[in-house]
Amino acid sequence: MTWLVRGEDVLAVAEVAASPRRRARGLMGREDVEGVLVLRPCRQVHTFGMRFPIDVAFCDGAGIVLHLSTLPPRRVSRPVWRSSFVIEARAGSFERWKLQAGDVVEIKG
């Protein structure tokens, strides 16, 4: 099992989309997401074809959160050029986890 971790805190179960096909599909068509979806590599996301709003965290290669946003369906994020990977979760998750820019996260497992 793969996890999203900040320091000693396990935030959520993580699903990693590393292939171009898996990244292109992302969360489209799903009714919900359990935990988070990690898109690697990624600098920009969209929510076309999604049925629910999502929280998005853009992270650099060291896992530092560079930018956070919440996107409703049918939107496109701004590109974050220094981003190496993106974390997507159901909207409101980052607030519950108190995730903020500058935090360091890891994908373990």
BAFIPA-233018 format. One record per residue (C-alpha): y, x, z; residue number from 1; residue in one letter. Coordinates in steps of 0.2 Angstrom, whole numbers, plus 2048, in hexadecimal, padded with zeros to 3 digits. Layout:
<vexdrens>
north	east	up	num	residu
Y	X	Z	NUM	A
...
</vexdrens>
This chain:
<vexdrens>
north	east	up	num	residu
800	800	800	1	M
812	806	7FC	2	T
820	803	808	3	W
833	804	807	4	L
838	80F	816	5	V
849	814	81E	6	R
847	821	82B	7	G
839	81B	837	8	E
83C	809	832	9	D
830	800	825	10	V
83B	7F4	81C	11	L
82F	7EC	810	12	A
820	7ED	805	13	V
824	7F5	7F5	14	A
81E	7F2	7E3	15	E
823	801	7D7	16	V
826	7FE	7C5	17	A
825	80F	7BD	18	A
820	80B	7AB	19	S
82C	805	79E	20	P
823	7F4	79C	21	R
822	7F1	7AF	22	R
835	7F5	7B1	23	R
83A	7EA	7A2	24	A
830	7DB	7AA	25	R
837	7DE	7BB	26	G
838	7CE	7C5	27	L
83A	7C3	7B6	28	M
831	7B2	7B7	29	G
82B	7B4	7C9	30	R
82E	7A7	7D6	31	E
831	7B4	7E4	32	D
82F	7C6	7E9	33	V
825	7CC	7F8	34	E
82E	7DB	7FE	35	G
837	7E6	7F1	36	V
835	7EB	7DF	37	L
839	7FD	7DB	38	V
83F	801	7C9	39	L
83D	814	7C6	40	R
847	81A	7BC	41	P
855	80E	7BC	42	C
868	80D	7BB	43	R
86C	7FB	7B6	44	Q
863	7EA	7B9	45	V
865	7D9	7B3	46	H
85F	7C8	7BA	47	T
85C	7BF	7A9	48	F
84C	7B5	7AB	49	G
84C	7B5	7BE	50	M
84B	7A6	7C9	51	R
853	7AC	7D8	52	F
862	7B8	7DD	53	P
85D	7CA	7E2	54	I
864	7D8	7EC	55	D
865	7E8	7E3	56	V
866	7FA	7EA	57	A
86A	808	7DE	58	F
863	819	7E5	59	C
865	82B	7E0	60	D
856	837	7DF	61	G
857	83B	7F1	62	A
856	829	7F6	63	G
868	827	7FB	64	I
86E	815	7F8	65	V
87D	817	7ED	66	L
882	805	7E9	67	H
87C	7F4	7EF	68	L
87F	7E3	7E6	69	S
878	7D1	7E6	70	T
875	7CA	7D5	71	L
872	7B7	7D1	72	P
867	7B3	7C2	73	P
86E	7B6	7B1	74	R
879	7C5	7B5	75	R
87A	7D8	7B1	76	V
87E	7E5	7BE	77	S
88A	7F3	7BB	78	R
881	804	7B6	79	P
880	810	7C4	80	V
87F	821	7BB	81	W
879	82B	7CA	82	R
86B	81F	7CE	83	S
859	825	7CC	84	S
850	815	7D2	85	F
855	803	7D7	86	V
84E	7F8	7E5	87	I
84E	7E5	7E2	88	E
84A	7D8	7EF	89	A
84E	7C6	7F2	90	R
860	7C3	7F6	91	A
864	7C5	808	92	G
857	7D2	80C	93	S
862	7E1	80D	94	F
86E	7D7	819	95	E
85E	7D4	824	96	R
859	7E6	823	97	W
86B	7EC	826	98	K
869	7F7	816	99	L
879	7FF	811	100	Q
881	80C	805	101	A
87D	81D	80C	102	G
86C	819	813	103	D
85D	824	80E	104	V
84E	81A	809	105	V
83D	820	804	106	E
82E	818	7FA	107	I
81E	81D	804	108	K
80C	81A	800	109	G
</vexdrens>
